[in-house]
Amino acid sequence: MLVEVISKYLLSNKRLVVPNLGTFIVKKTGENVLFSNLIKSDDGVLRRLLVEAGISELEAAGLIDRFVFEVNYRLQSNGECPITGLGRMV
């Protein structure tokens, strides 16, 4: 669900911060989505999007934490992490 929320948001917005992971950045709509780990601080947007989708604040925070853990784990273990609808992080 989290990846779907991110993908949908990036269709009409230029960037989205995933707290403690980094920022997805759209340079040109409909093309590649870039990722930068320079901006990691929580701006509350992703959590708000999840809450608007019907998830409680606590569940949203847990969902984000699990996503960050899984991405970091896959990157450390395999050197890459495929993210459906967004591509893969290496």
N, C-alpha and C positions, 0 to 999 in steps of 0.2 A: 504494500500500500504506500509506503514512504516514497519509493522510487516513482510511482505513478503520480503522486502529489508533486514531486520535484519536476518531473517531465512536463506535466500540465502547466505548472507555474512558469516554466522557462519558455513556453510557447508565446507568452505575451510580456515577459519581463527579461531584463538583461542579466540579472545575477541573483543567486540565492546562496546564502551562507548555511553550511551544515556545521553547527557548533562543534568545536574541537577537531574538525577534519579539514575544512577549507571551503572554497567558494566555487560554485559552478558559474561559468561566465559564457554568455552568448554574444559572440562578436557580430554575427549576421544571422538574422532569423532564418530558420530552415536549414542551416548549415551546422558545422561542428560546434559542439559544446566543449569549451576549455575548462580546465580545473586548475585552481591555484591554491596552494596551502598557506599563502601569506596572510589571508584574512580568515581567522578561525573564531573570532569572538561572536558570541550569540547576540544577534540583533532581534531575536524573537519572532522573525517572520515564519520560519519553518514550523515552529511550535504552533503559531497562530493558525497556519494553514491546516495543520492536523486537527486542531480543536474545531475549526470550522467544518471539517469533514466528519465530525461526530465523535472524536476521541477526547477523553478527559485530558487535562493538563498533565497529570501524573503518567498516564499511558503514553502520551505524546513524548514526554521526556525519556521514558524507557525505550520507546521505539527508536528515537534518535540515537540514544546511547548504544543500543544493540547494533544499529546500522554502522556506526562509527567503529565499534569493536570488530565487527565482521569484516569491514573493508580493510582495516589495519591488519587484522590477522591474515587475511588472504594476501595482502601485499607483502607481508613479512614471510609467509610460507611459500608462496608461488611466484612472487615478483609481479603479480598482476591481479586485478579484480574486475571481472566483467560486471557491468551494471546494465541490465536490460533496459533498452530504450535510450540509453545515454552513451553507451560504448564501453570502453574498458580503461581502467586506471592502471598505470605501470609505474 
